[in-house]
Amino acid sequence: MMRRLTAAMILATILSTGTALARPGGRGGPFGGGGGPDGGMMLPLLLGKLDLTDAQHQQVHAILTAHRATFQSVFSQLRDAQQALEAKLLSTDPVQLADVAPQIQRIADLRKQILEQGVAIALEVRGVLTPQQLAHAADLHTQIAALRAQMRALVGEPPMGPPE
């Protein structure tokens, strides 16, 4: 039960972080091109493959629980800021870049907070792992990078704009 709860929390954290960090107009996801987990964000996705002990699962659960309220608050603020920007851009009123610059900066600041918090969590979780588990995570990361490269070779880079 504890393992399923931990896995669900990790997945929810990563999926929401990936969504928040996706490049505008890009295609996010696990194969790159935007919102996929990068930097410290890959580690939580790999935990299910690292044969964590019950004690490690409990430690990871405690780490995620300790950060949950902050994540929820920042994600809520980000959603509100993005909706405010969207409303301004889609209004019938004339809009210049200077008019939306404060909203752009606010969104950038919130995304930075999310990234920093995600990396902080990954570092805490990393501290729970053994050297062997870290080596296995590094090997899995290399395999995933190779799969991403193979996907890009097969289908090309995702378009940055709307489909033609």
N, C-alpha and C positions, 0 to 999 in steps of 0.2 A: 504494500500500500504506500509506504513512504517513498519507495523508488518511483512509483508512478506519479505521485504528487510532485516529487522533485523534477522528474522529466517534463511534466506538464508545465511547471513554473519556468523551467529553462527555455522550453520551446516558446512559451508566450512572451518571455522577455526578449528573446532573439527576434521573433517575428515582428514584434512591435518596434524594436530598435531598427531592424532592417527597413521597415516601412518609413520610419521617420527620417532615415538617412538616405533614402533613395534620391537619386539625381532627378531634378525636374525634367520631365520629358523622356527619361531613360526607362529602361526595363530593369527592375530590381529582381532579386531572387538568388537562389543558391548557386547559379552558374555565372555570377558576376554581372557586370553591366549596371551597377547602381546599388541597389539596396541589400545586396548580399552581405553576409557577415565578413568583415575584414578586420584587420588588426587584431585586437583582443576579443572580438566577437565570435571567432570560430571556436574557441575553446569550449564554451558551454554546449555547443552542438555535438562535440565529440565525446562528452562525458559518458554517454550511454555505451560507448564502445571501449571504455577504459577499465571495466571491471572494478568499479568503486566498492569499497567495503561498506558495511552498514554505517560505521562511524563516519566515513567520508561523505556518504549520502546525507547524514544528519548535519554535518558541518556545512555542506553546500546549501542545504535547505535553510540553515540559520543565516548564511550569508545573503541569500536571496530575500529572505523574510526581512532582514535588517534594511535592505535597500528598496523594498517594495513601495513604501509610502512616497519616497522621493521620486521614484520613477513615475508613479501614478500622477503625482502633482505636476511634474515637468511635462509629461505627455499631454495632460489636460490643457496646460498653458500653450503648448505647441499647437494642439488642435484648434484652440480658440484663435491663436495668432494667425494660423494659416487660413482659417475661415474668414477672418477679418480682412486679410489681404485679398482673398478670392472675391469677397463681396465688393471691395473697392474696385478691383480690376474689372469686374463684370457689371458695374453700375453704369447708368447712362450719363453720369457726370464725367467731364473731362478729367483725365488723370495723367500726371507727369511722374517721372521717376522720383523727383524730389518729394512728391506727395506720399509715395509708398516706402521711401527710404527707411523711416523709423520701423515700419512693420518688417521690412526685409532684415534689418539689423536684429530685431527681436527674435525672429525665426532663426537666424544664424546663431545667435547666442544660446537659444534653447537647444538647437541641434548639437552645439558644442557641449553643452551640459550633459546631454544624453550620451554622447560619445565618451566623454570623460568618465561619467558614472559607469558606463558599460565596461570600459577598460579597467576601472578600479575594481569592479566585481570580478572580472576575468583574472586580475592579478591576485585577488583574495582566493579565488577558487584554485588558481594555479598553485598557491601556497599549500593547499590541502593534498596535492598529488605527489606521488613518489617519483623519483627520477625515471623509473621504468615506465610509469604511466605518461610522464611528459615526453619521453622518447617515442612511445607509441602514438601519442597525439601528434607529434611532429611528423611521424611517418604517414599518418592518416591525412594530415594537412597537405603533404607533398602529393599524395595520391589524388586528393580533391583538386589541387591546382593543375595536375596533369589532365584530369577529366574536364576541367574548365577550358584548358587550352585545346583539347580535342573537340569540345563543343564549338568553340570559336572557329576552328579549322573546318568543321563540317558545315556550319550555318552562317559563319561570318559574325562580325560585330553587330550588336543590336543597334537599330537606328536611333538617333538622338531626337528626331522630330516625329511628327505624326506620320502615319503610313501614307504613302502616295497613292 
